[in-house]
Amino acid sequence: MMMSLNCIKEKIVSSKNIIISTHSAPDGDAIGSETALAIILKKMNKNVVIVNQDPTPLPLSFLEDHAKFNYPSTAPKTEEALVIIVDVNDLSKIGEQTKEYIDGIKNKDIIFISHHRTKSVENGCSYLINETASSTGEIIYSLIKEELNMDIDIKTAEAIYTAIISDTKSFRYSRTTSYSHRIAAELIELGIDAEKIQSEVFGSNSLGQLKTLGCMLRDIELTKSGKVAYVYIPYSTLNDNEVCAAHTKGFVNHLLTIKGVNIAVLFRESPDKSIKVSIRSKGIHPIEELAMDFGGGGHKFAATFSSTLPKEELVKKITSELEKLVTGK
């Protein structure tokens, strides 16, 4: 069932216990949206618990001063709750342990808030999907300001700003709108240190991340046309450099800086041997449908999916499809 912001407000107002979660390997939009929502709901005297499958990435760790993040194994248990899951629209993507935690809540309503398109819906769940929003953080801002009528303080402003700049790559992507900029302007006027947040989000890499990036850059390949760049990162590279999947967020964008490349693909091996595929397009060739065909999704020009196909088969299949897309052959 699709919901409006007003309906979500009514659910929030009538709920005492609220669980907030997001997808595994959370990014800035996910963590920022969770944080902003948690701060506001606590101001409304709600019992709020954030439950995440994976740790907060290092560049976003400053937001841990704004809200408490729990793992499913240590999160407080409750018999009844409103569950709000942000920046994703599929229970299978929040992590097995988090799903088990939510399944353990006897009486619950589940609401997904996201800007990612979905082809299917979970039985018994409600959705607020705004594909035109630059980020989920933008939707959370609208919920706070336009429906909950709550004032935004500095910590909430920092969280929303983090969400927006993370998913727009600092306002670079085509889905950035004048509304995105107006929100950012308001947050800056509230007193946030935009330069400091930008530095935290985009300039706080660990040595292991840079070593992993170096390995990736060394192994980049191009298709015959030179318009598709792709690379494979084995799990051993992550393990050797002591980094997790979240630390590779944004790596795929480096491939798009190659002159003549229109589409970039990053294949990353997971501990269970499945492969996470991240696809980015410069805005000429839509790639979301291809990702959705493999059970994933995202945006028109930025999408992801996971696959259990063998590496060679998967790489050949995806790069061949993309080569056809960019060449028309």
Secondary structure, DSSP 8 states (H G I E B T S, - for coil): -B--HHHHHHHHHT-SEEEEEE-SS--HHHHHHHHHHHHHHHHTT-EEEEE-SS---GGGGGGGGTS-EE-TTTS---SEEEEEEES---GGGS-HHHHHHHHT-SEEEEEEEESS--S---TTEEEEE-TTSS-HHHHHHHIIIIIS-----HHHHHHHHHHHHHHHTTTTSTT--HHHHHHHHHHHHTT--HHHHHHHHHS---HHHHHHHHHHHHT-EE-TTS-EEEEEE-HHHHHHTT--GGGGTTTHHHHTTSTT--EEEEEEE-TTS-EEEEEEE-SSS--HHHHHHTT-EE-SSEEEEEE-S-HHHHHHHHHHHHHHHHH--
